[in-house]
Amino acid sequence: MGKEASWTEKNNEGIDSYVKEVFRSTFRELLGPAGLSALEHYLNRRLQHDMYEVLVSSPPIFYNALKNFLGKGADAILRILAMKLIEEGKMIGVSPEEFLELMKSDDEESYKRFLRVFKWG
């Protein structure tokens, strides 16, 4: 994706773990413990890496793996997840549709915006 190392190092230290935990807990709420376990097992194997690490380092790769697993349901679950995070005040300045587009986009500006929508710290 060609991210600048200095930007990534400066801004990702705290947000990475926050985004991972927000996704983990929200997926658990939406899918239940067994559903989350199945999702993690499949995506970790498919990605050959921790799915949450891939999520914060390359949202489009995460999105494509999720879509491969859930088909059209991937967009629906991400929209629902986004609505929930917006309602809880954990994401700001984005609609569920915009969030979905940020997950799909493989460019530097989209990646930066993806991280900025999360309210943390």
N, C-alpha and C positions, 0 to 999 in steps of 0.2 A: 504494500500500500504506500510505501515511501514516506512514512511519517518522519518528521524531524525528531531526532533523538532528544534534543534539549527540551522540546515542548512535551514530549511523552514523559520524560523523566521528571520534569518539574510538576506537571499537572496530574499525572496518573497515580502517584503514590497512594493517596487516600481514596480517590474515586474508584479505583479498580476494585478494592475490597468491598466498598459500599455497593457498587453496581452488582457484583457477584452475589452478595448477600440479599439484596433486594430481589433479584431474579430468582434465587434459590427459594426464598421464603414465599414469594408470590406464586411461583410454579407449584410449591407444596400446597398452598391454599387452594389453587385452582384444580390441581390434579389429584390431591391426596398423597399420602406417603408412598403407596404402592405405585401410583402413576408417575410420581417424581422419580422413584427408583428405576422404573422401566425406561423413562426418558433419559436419565443420566447414564444408565448402562449402555443404551443404544448409541447415544451421541458421543460418549467418551470413546467407545470402540470405533465408531465411524470416523471420528476426528483424530483418533490416535493421540488424544491429548484431553486434558480437563475441559469440558464444554464451557465452563464459566471463564476460563482463561481465554479461550477462543472468542467467546462473546465480547470481552472487553478489548481484545487486541484486534479482532477482525469481525465485526458484526455481520458482514455479508457472507462470510464462510459459515458462521454459526447459523444464519438464516437458511442458507442452502441445505445444510445438514438437517435442520429442523423440518424444512419443507420435504426433504427426501423421506423423512420418517412419518410425518403427519399429512402429507399431501396438501390439499387446499385448506385443511384444518390449521396449518401453520399460521396463515394470515389471521384467521379467526382468533386463535389463542393469543397471538401477539397483540391484536387490537383489544381484546378483553383485558390482557395484562396491562396494557398502556392505560386503558380507562380506569382500572383499579389504582394504578400508581398515581395518575392525575388526581383522582378523587381523594387519595390519601395524602396528597401534597408532596409526594416523593419525586414527581416529575413536573416541570413547569415550562410554559411557553411553547407547547407542542400539542397537536391533536393526535389521536390514535392513528389516523391516516398518515400524518407527517412522520410520526415515529416509525411506522412500518416502512416508509420510503427511506428513512435514514438507515434502517437495518439492512436494506437492500443495496444501498449506494456504496460504491467502492471508490470514494475519493476523499481527499484530506479534509475538505471543508465539512462534508457530511459526517465524517468521523469525529471531528472536533465538536460539531453541533450535537451529535449523539451523546457525547459525554457531558456537554453543558446542560442538557435538559434535566439531568438528575440533580435534585436539591439535596445537598449533603453539607456536612461540616457545620 
